[in-house]
Amino acid sequence: MDLFGYAPTRNLLPYDGEVFYHGPILNAHEAGSLLHALLTKVPWKNDEGVFYGKHIIAARKVAWYGDLEYAYTYSGTTKQALPWTHELLSIRNLVEERTAISFNSCLLNLYQDGSEGMGWHSDDEKSLGRNTPIASLSFGAERKFSFRHNQTRESLSLVLENGSLLVMQGTTQTYWQHCVPKSKKITMPRVSLTFRTIVLNPTKSRP
């Protein structure tokens, strides 16, 4: 099922979770300027993981930021949070104003083009707590974003626009998986900022 006519007050999931799409919250000029800053200033590194006992280095690049030096472990690898940049703090403030939710960390994802995507998964790591809200702000190329229920296998998809905000909350991570499908039609980069809340203690505080 594809979703159109988005309204941030309408839950896009039929049951077992809450997903709200706010559409673009930045104009094209603002989004373009921030995308350029993110592409040039963020110390991007290839994502890594352990799958079926093998260490895999993915084409997709990531960066991890937070209030403190939070350790974030997923797919068998651990990242230490970097201190916020001016641009990221400004974006976080905007997201928190729009959602009325506070976040202490952010995982940034860089997809160079449609050959890079993200398979089915849930953001249910222990360090995030149980069903804490996640807000995703997209920059650059429009990409399809899909959900699939763990039990019923019902699925639905929407297209994330440049400068748009998506919020996943409630029991979404418990009952639904999500993915960013690959597409040969996409030739431009996309950056997603996924704001999160780490609930476990950091390895150490900022100096």
C-alpha positions in Angstrom: 0.0 0.0 0.0 1.4 3.4 -0.9 0.5 6.5 1.2 -0.5 9.9 -0.2 -2.0 13.0 1.2 0.1 13.1 4.3 -1.0 14.8 7.5 1.1 14.9 10.6 -1.9 14.3 12.8 -2.8 11.0 11.1 -1.2 7.8 12.2 0.1 6.1 9.0 0.2 2.6 10.6 -3.1 0.6 10.7 -2.3 -0.9 14.1 0.5 -1.8 16.6 2.5 1.5 16.3 2.5 5.1 15.5 4.2 6.8 12.5 3.6 10.5 11.6 4.8 12.1 8.4 5.1 15.9 8.6 6.2 16.4 5.1 8.9 19.1 4.4 9.6 21.3 7.4 12.4 23.1 5.5 12.2 24.9 2.2 14.4 23.8 -0.8 17.1 26.5 -0.2 17.4 25.7 3.5 17.5 21.9 2.9 20.1 22.4 0.1 22.4 24.5 2.3 22.2 22.0 5.1 22.8 19.0 2.8 26.0 20.7 1.5 27.2 21.3 5.1 26.4 17.7 6.1 28.2 16.2 3.0 31.3 18.4 3.5 31.7 18.7 7.2 30.6 15.4 8.7 33.4 12.8 9.2 31.6 10.0 7.3 32.7 6.4 7.8 31.5 3.3 6.1 29.0 1.4 8.2 30.2 -2.0 9.5 28.5 -5.0 11.0 28.8 -8.7 11.8 26.4 -10.9 9.8 26.4 -14.7 10.2 29.9 -14.4 11.9 31.4 -12.4 9.1 32.6 -8.8 9.4 31.0 -6.7 6.6 31.9 -3.2 5.5 28.9 -1.6 3.9 28.9 1.0 1.1 26.6 3.2 3.1 28.3 5.7 5.4 27.3 6.8 8.9 28.2 9.2 11.7 27.0 9.2 15.4 26.6 12.3 17.5 25.3 12.9 21.1 25.1 15.0 24.2 27.7 12.7 25.8 30.1 10.1 24.5 27.3 7.5 24.2 28.2 4.1 23.0 25.7 2.8 20.4 26.0 -0.9 19.4 24.1 -2.5 16.5 24.9 -5.3 14.1 27.8 -6.3 16.3 29.8 -3.0 16.1 30.0 -0.1 18.6 30.2 3.6 17.8 31.2 6.4 20.2 29.2 9.7 19.8 30.9 12.8 18.5 30.1 16.2 20.0 27.3 18.1 18.2 28.2 20.6 15.4 26.5 24.0 15.1 24.4 22.7 12.1 23.3 19.6 13.9 22.2 21.5 17.1 20.2 23.8 15.0 18.5 20.9 13.2 17.8 19.1 16.5 16.2 22.2 18.0 13.9 22.5 14.9 12.9 18.8 15.2 12.3 19.1 18.9 10.1 22.1 18.4 8.0 20.3 15.7 7.7 17.0 17.7 7.6 18.3 21.3 10.1 15.4 22.0 13.6 15.7 23.4 16.5 13.8 21.8 20.0 13.3 23.1 21.7 11.7 20.1 21.6 11.3 16.3 22.7 8.6 13.8 23.4 10.1 10.4 23.2 8.0 7.3 24.6 8.8 3.9 23.3 7.0 0.8 25.4 8.1 -2.2 22.8 7.0 -4.7 20.1 4.4 -5.2 22.6 1.5 -5.2 22.8 2.0 -1.5 19.9 1.2 0.8 18.9 -0.4 4.1 17.4 -3.8 4.6 14.5 -4.7 6.8 15.2 -4.0 10.5 13.8 -2.5 13.7 15.6 0.1 15.8 15.2 -1.9 19.0 18.7 -2.0 20.5 18.9 -2.1 24.3 20.6 1.3 24.6 17.6 2.9 23.0 15.2 1.6 25.7 11.9 0.1 24.7 9.9 1.9 22.0 11.5 5.4 22.5 10.5 7.8 19.7 12.8 8.2 16.6 12.5 11.3 14.4 14.1 11.1 10.9 14.8 14.2 8.8 15.7 13.6 5.2 17.9 15.7 2.9 18.6 15.3 -0.8 17.2 12.6 -3.1 13.7 11.5 -2.5 13.7 7.8 -1.3 11.0 5.2 -0.7 10.6 4.2 2.9 8.7 1.0 3.7 7.2 -0.7 6.7 6.4 -4.4 7.3 4.5 -5.9 10.2 6.5 -8.7 12.0 3.5 -11.0 12.2 0.9 -10.2 9.6 3.5 -9.1 7.0 1.3 -6.3 6.0 3.4 -3.6 4.3 3.1 0.1 3.4 5.4 2.6 1.8 5.8 6.4 1.4 8.3 8.6 -0.3 10.5 10.8 2.0 10.8 14.3 0.4 13.8 16.6 0.7 13.6 18.4 4.0 10.9 16.2 5.3 10.3 14.8 8.8 9.1 11.3 9.8 8.4 10.3 13.4 8.2 6.7 14.6 6.9 6.2 18.1 4.6 4.0 20.3 5.2 0.3 19.7 6.4 0.7 16.1 9.8 -0.8 16.8 8.3 -3.8 18.6 5.8 -4.8 15.9 7.2 -3.3 12.6 10.3 -3.4 10.6 11.3 -0.7 8.1 13.7 -0.4 5.2 15.1 1.9 2.5 14.9 -0.1 -0.8 17.5 0.2 -3.5 16.6 1.9 -6.8 18.6 2.2 -10.0 16.6 5.4 -10.8 18.2 7.3 -7.9 21.4 9.0 -8.9 21.8 11.7 -6.2 22.8 11.4 -2.6 20.4 11.3 0.4 21.3 12.1 4.0 19.0 11.1 6.8 19.3 12.3 10.4 17.7 9.9 12.8 17.3 11.6 16.2 17.2 9.1 19.1 17.3 8.9 22.9 20.0 6.8 24.5 18.9 5.6 27.9 22.0 3.7 29.1 24.9 5.5 30.8 27.7 6.8 28.4 31.2 5.3 28.6 32.5 8.6 29.7 31.5 12.3 29.8 32.7 15.1 27.7 35.9 16.8 29.0 
